[in-house]
Amino acid sequence: ARRVTPGIPAGRLRRDVWMWERAQIVRGLMALLGGDRRKRALFVAEHPDDVAPALADLFSQLDLIDVRSLGGVEAPVLDRVKAFTNGPHLFGGRMTVVTPEDVRPGAYDAIILPHNAAFRHGVCGLGPLIGRLRHALAVDGVMAAGGEIASTGVRRGERPDWSMAGRDGFARVLAENAGLLLVSDDFTGIQREDAALIGSQADADAGLPVLGVRRSGEVFWPATWFFRAMPYALVSSDIDTVLSDSILGSQIDTVTISDKSRLEAGVVLSPSGLGEGHVFFGPYLRLPAGNYLASIEVTPTAPESPPGVARLVAEAALGAEIVVQQTLEIDSVEWDRPALFELAFEVPQAWSVRGEARPCEIRLWSNGAVAFEVRVITLDRHADAPTAF
């Protein structure tokens, strides 16, 4: 197993996103907590994490909790290592796997939330997760959270740039609505020698030294942020709305384009003659409970369109369940203006981020008979009752 020695410079570590983030967390906690090892910490994990021993060296007690258990799901992965971590001969018994029932208000001087655990249920899933963890943080306690930044300040579906528009962006908005203070970004900087470590996700998965991951024409860099608990400050009741605001709106850059179409300058182009199939699908957003409206505007691309009957099917789904569907059949000769699909649906509490967190998908199917373009794909809150469910 890899072992991170507290205080080792990040430049001395294996250069990948996983190790970079954890090295910054260790270094930041050492700086902000002043090396006081009498403190207690909670490490929120998605799977057994071999940085835990290094963190255990920083505290008198390190508790580990599976992020899934905080959402009411059994956590077999960490259960499998419980015998290892709870062994009295290991780290003086300072590392223990705990359940949500063991997590008490104000019990922890530090809470560690790596990127993969923070975004397990997407951006909106941070609301219930941060809310629960915030109450477990002691007064003046520190929360370390992993994220990523994009050089142009854009978002890609469930992978937003934590800084959105720089230092006053997403991380600060999250802090203001979670009773936290964003205290430092001194540990988020990419060093000069890191700037050349850019590659694809496939390169990163192959174990190559990659820090900047290239996706959809953008480069995403790892980052860590540190927050302190603000005395008497509470988690805002609007936190779900605030977080969903960061992912709602236009989805044309977040959906997945199929082999039946292509994306050019923000427009989905679907030529004729490629056969039937989905034109696009996604972006699999996990949403707060409420009513939503997905809109898709489709325009024929004359004179490309040959004579024929276009058959288009637009759908919205929550997980495997199609919640609303609309079909358009129109002769290409008669199709001379944009067609607008409006898919109104409800996300019930049981399927929301405070329930099963079912991903929301918007998709468009075509029989391939007629060429068309899609300039509008949006997802927004909707005040009216859904038309179908």
SVG drawing of the C-alpha trace seen along z (x, -y; Angstrom):
<svg xmlns="http://www.w3.org/2000/svg" viewBox="-51 -36 61 44">
<polyline fill="none" stroke="black" stroke-width="0.4" points="0.0,0.0 1.1,-3.5 2.0,-5.6 1.9,-9.4 4.3,-10.9 2.8,-14.0 4.5,-17.1 6.2,-15.7 6.2,-18.2 3.5,-17.5 6.2,-17.6 7.9,-14.5 4.7,-12.4 3.5,-10.4 1.9,-12.9 -1.7,-12.0 -5.0,-13.5 -5.7,-11.0 -2.3,-11.4 -2.1,-15.2 -5.5,-15.8 -4.7,-13.7 -1.2,-15.3 -2.8,-18.7 -5.3,-17.7 -2.6,-16.3 -0.5,-19.5 -3.4,-21.8 -4.7,-20.1 -1.2,-20.2 -1.0,-24.0 -4.5,-24.9 -4.6,-22.7 -1.1,-23.6 0.1,-20.0 -2.1,-19.5 -2.5,-15.7 -5.1,-15.7 -7.8,-16.3 -10.4,-14.0 -11.2,-13.7 -13.8,-12.0 -12.7,-10.7 -15.6,-10.3 -14.7,-7.6 -16.3,-5.9 -13.9,-2.9 -11.0,-1.8 -8.5,-4.6 -4.8,-4.1 -4.2,-7.7 -6.1,-6.9 -2.9,-5.8 -1.3,-9.1 -4.3,-11.0 -4.4,-8.8 -0.8,-10.0 -2.2,-13.6 -5.0,-12.9 -5.6,-11.2 -8.6,-9.5 -9.6,-9.1 -13.0,-7.7 -13.9,-6.4 -17.4,-6.4 -18.7,-5.2 -20.3,-8.1 -23.1,-5.8 -24.1,-5.1 -24.8,-8.8 -27.6,-8.4 -29.1,-5.4 -27.4,-2.7 -25.5,0.2 -21.7,-0.1 -20.2,3.3 -16.8,1.9 -15.7,0.3 -17.3,3.2 -14.7,5.5 -11.8,3.5 -13.4,3.0 -11.4,5.9 -8.2,4.3 -8.8,0.8 -10.2,1.7 -7.3,4.0 -5.9,2.7 -2.3,3.3 -2.8,0.9 -2.0,-2.8 -2.7,-2.3 -6.4,-1.7 -6.7,-5.3 -8.5,-4.4 -12.1,-3.1 -14.9,-2.5 -18.1,-4.2 -21.8,-4.3 -24.0,-7.4 -25.4,-6.7 -21.9,-7.2 -21.5,-10.6 -22.4,-13.2 -23.0,-16.9 -19.8,-18.9 -17.7,-15.8 -15.0,-16.4 -12.2,-19.0 -11.7,-18.0 -13.8,-16.4 -12.1,-15.2 -14.3,-14.9 -12.3,-13.8 -13.7,-14.7 -15.0,-11.2 -17.0,-11.1 -18.2,-14.7 -19.7,-14.3 -20.9,-10.7 -24.5,-11.9 -23.6,-14.9 -23.7,-18.6 -27.1,-18.6 -26.1,-15.7 -23.7,-18.0 -26.8,-19.6 -27.8,-16.7 -24.2,-15.5 -22.7,-18.8 -25.7,-19.5 -25.1,-16.3 -21.4,-16.8 -21.6,-20.4 -23.5,-19.5 -20.7,-17.0 -18.0,-19.7 -16.8,-21.4 -16.8,-25.1 -13.8,-26.4 -13.4,-22.9 -11.9,-22.5 -13.5,-20.8 -11.3,-19.8 -13.0,-19.1 -11.7,-18.0 -12.9,-19.4 -11.7,-20.5 -11.3,-23.8 -11.5,-24.5 -9.4,-27.2 -12.4,-28.8 -14.8,-28.5 -17.3,-26.3 -19.3,-23.3 -19.8,-19.9 -23.0,-18.4 -22.2,-16.8 -18.6,-17.9 -18.7,-21.7 -15.8,-23.9 -15.8,-24.4 -14.5,-27.9 -16.9,-28.6 -15.9,-32.2 -12.7,-32.2 -12.2,-32.5 -15.7,-33.9 -17.5,-31.2 -18.9,-27.8 -16.8,-27.0 -17.7,-30.3 -21.4,-30.0 -21.4,-26.5 -19.7,-27.9 -22.2,-30.7 -25.1,-28.3 -23.6,-25.7 -22.7,-27.8 -19.0,-27.6 -16.2,-30.1 -13.9,-29.5 -10.6,-30.2 -7.9,-29.4 -7.0,-28.4 -3.3,-28.3 -3.3,-24.6 -5.1,-24.6 -2.3,-25.9 -0.9,-23.9 2.9,-24.2 4.9,-25.2 6.1,-21.6 2.5,-20.4 1.4,-22.5 2.7,-20.1 0.9,-17.1 -2.1,-17.2 -3.7,-14.1 -7.0,-12.3 -9.0,-10.3 -7.7,-7.2 -4.1,-8.4 -5.0,-8.9 -6.7,-5.5 -3.6,-3.9 -1.5,-5.3 0.4,-8.0 1.4,-11.1 -1.7,-13.3 -3.0,-16.1 -4.9,-18.2 -7.6,-15.9 -8.8,-17.0 -12.6,-16.6 -14.8,-18.1 -12.2,-20.7 -11.6,-21.8 -8.8,-20.9 -9.9,-20.2 -7.4,-20.5 -7.7,-19.0 -8.1,-21.4 -8.7,-21.3 -10.6,-23.8 -10.6,-24.3 -13.6,-25.6 -14.1,-26.5 -17.3,-26.1 -18.9,-29.5 -20.3,-29.8 -24.1,-29.9 -24.3,-29.6 -26.8,-27.1 -27.1,-25.3 -29.5,-27.3 -32.9,-25.8 -32.3,-27.0 -29.1,-25.0 -30.7,-22.5 -32.1,-25.3 -28.7,-27.1 -26.8,-24.0 -29.3,-23.1 -29.1,-26.6 -25.4,-25.7 -26.4,-22.8 -29.9,-23.8 -30.3,-25.8 -28.8,-24.9 -27.6,-21.3 -26.4,-21.3 -22.8,-21.1 -23.5,-18.5 -25.5,-15.8 -23.7,-12.9 -23.7,-13.1 -24.3,-9.8 -22.9,-8.4 -26.1,-9.6 -25.1,-13.3 -22.3,-15.7 -21.8,-18.9 -20.6,-22.0 -20.4,-25.5 -23.0,-24.7 -25.5,-23.1 -26.3,-19.4 -26.4,-18.4 -28.2,-15.2 -27.9,-14.3 -30.3,-11.9 -29.4,-8.4 -27.6,-7.2 -30.4,-5.0 -32.6,-5.1 -31.2,-5.7 -30.7,-8.3 -29.4,-11.6 -28.3,-12.6 -28.8,-11.5 -27.8,-12.5 -26.6,-14.4 -27.8,-12.2 -28.3,-15.0 -29.4,-14.1 -32.0,-16.7 -33.8,-18.0 -37.5,-17.1 -39.8,-19.3 -41.3,-20.0 -39.1,-20.4 -39.4,-21.2 -37.0,-19.9 -37.2,-21.7 -35.8,-20.6 -36.1,-22.7 -35.6,-20.9 -35.3,-22.6 -35.1,-20.9 -31.9,-21.6 -33.2,-22.3 -32.1,-21.7 -30.3,-18.8 -33.5,-17.0 -34.7,-14.6 -38.4,-13.8 -39.5,-11.6 -41.4,-11.4 -39.5,-12.4 -40.3,-10.5 -38.8,-12.0 -39.3,-10.8 -38.3,-13.0 -38.1,-11.5 -37.2,-12.4 -36.3,-9.5 -35.4,-9.2 -33.1,-6.2 -34.7,-3.4 -38.2,-4.9 -39.4,-7.0 -41.5,-9.8 -42.6,-11.7 -42.5,-11.0 -43.6,-13.0 -43.6,-11.9 -43.5,-14.0 -44.2,-12.6 -44.1,-15.1 -43.5,-15.1 -40.2,-16.9 -42.0,-18.9 -44.4,-20.3 -41.7,-20.8 -40.7,-24.4 -40.4,-25.8 -38.8,-24.7 -40.6,-22.1 -40.5,-22.4 -40.7,-19.5 -41.7,-20.5 -41.4,-17.6 -42.8,-18.5 -42.2,-16.0 -41.9,-15.6 -38.9,-14.4 -40.6,-12.9 -38.8,-13.1 -38.1,-9.3 -36.2,-9.7 -34.5,-13.0 -31.0,-13.7 -32.5,-13.2 -33.8,-9.8 -32.5,-7.3 -30.8,-10.1 -32.0,-8.7 -30.2,-10.4 -32.3,-12.5 -31.8,-11.9 -33.1,-13.8 -32.9,-12.0 -34.0,-12.4 -34.6,-9.5 -34.8,-9.8 -35.8,-7.4 -33.0,-9.0 -35.2,-9.9 -34.8,-13.7 -31.8,-16.0 -32.3,-18.4 -30.4,-20.5 -31.0,-21.0 -30.1,-24.5 -32.0,-24.3 -31.7,-21.7 -32.7,-23.1 -33.7,-21.8 -35.3,-24.2 -37.6,-24.2 -41.3,-24.3 -44.0,-25.8 -46.9,-23.9 -47.9,-20.3 -46.3,-17.7 -48.2,-16.7 -47.3,-13.1 -45.6,-10.8"/>
</svg>
